[in-house]
């Protein structure tokens, strides 16, 4: 599962629109039924950027999905391969917590495709939601 999700997230990353940071992030969100939704970051000069994690969630939710298993996130400067773990920002952590239980997995990938797995409650202790 991880290998497939890593490759899916890496592919999604290539669609990022990041002219200001030149940092591309991709995400693969797996539902409990096994379906995978992708997301990439989309920057905008006038408003806050939309992160890859929220993009994947919005796509899934807009298609009626409500039960999620894990999300895999990869990121690196444009033109480079991922070299370190890319973790969701605070806004994404709070956003995700609204739609998942405390055991939802967030998977960060390093340059060797090693996965570090966190629960959303590890990343967002004392959340409003759980």
N, C-alpha and C positions, 0 to 999 in steps of 0.2 A: 504494500500500500504506500509506504513512504517514498519508495523509488519513483513510482508512478506520479504521486502528488508533487514531488520535487521537480520532475521534468515538466509537468503541467504548469507549475508556478513559474519556472524559468521561461517557458514559452510565453506565458501571459505577460511577463516582465518586459518583453521586447515590444509590446504595444503601448508602453507607458508614454505619456506626453509630459515631459519634464524639462521644458526649456529654461527654467530658472535655477533649479538645483542640479540638473544633469544627473540625478540619481533615480534609477529605475527600480521599481519594486513590483513584484508579482505575487499573487496569492492563489492558492487552490483550496477552496472550501468544500469539505466533504460532508454530505448529509448522512443521516442515520440509514437511509435507504441505499446509500452507496453512490448517489449522483454527485458529480463534482462541478462546482461553479468557479469560474476564474475571475480575477480582478487585477487591474494595474492602477498605478497612481496617475492622476490627471491634475496637472497644475493649471492655475489661472492667475493672471496678473491682478485681477480685481477682487477675487474672493479666495478664501482658504482652499488649499488643495484638497482633493478627494483621494484618500489613501486606498491602496489596493485591497485592504481588508474590508473596508466599508463598501467598496465597489462590488466585491464578490457577494457580500451579504445582501446588498440592495437588489442585485440581480436574482439571487435565490428567493428572497422574500417576495419580490414582485411576481415570481412564478408560483407562489403558493407554498414554498417550503417553510417549515417551522421547526424541524428537528435536525440539529447539527451535531456532528461527531468531532471534527477537528478542522483546523486551518493550518496550512503550510505556507510560510512566507520566505521569500528570497529577495535580496536587493544588492545593488552595486552601482557604482558610477557607470554612466552610459559608455558602452564599448568595452566594458570589463566584465569578467566572470565574478560571481559572488565570492568574496574572500573572508567574510565574517558574518556572524549571526545578525540578522535584521529583525528587530523586535517591534511589535506594534506600538504606536504612540499612545499616550494617555487617552486621547479622544477616542481612538479605535478600541481600546480596552473597555472603556465605559460603554461605547456603542454596542460592542459584541455582547457585553454582559446583559444587555436588555433582552437578548434572544436565546441565551444558552443557560444550561445549568452550571453549577460550580465546578463540575468535572470536565467541562469542555476543554479539549486539548489545543494548545497553540504550539506549533512545531517550528523551531528556528533551525536553519541549515547553515553549516559552515562550508568552507572551500572544498572540503573533502566529501561533501554530501553526508556528513554526520549530522544526525538530528538530535537536538535537545528539545525535550518535551516538557511543557509547563501546563498546569491547569489555569483557567482564567482566574480562579481565586488566588493562585500563586502570584499572578501579575497584577491583580486588582483586589487586594485584601480589603475587607470592610466595605464592600460594594453596597449600593442601595438595593440591588436586586436579589442577593442571596445571602 
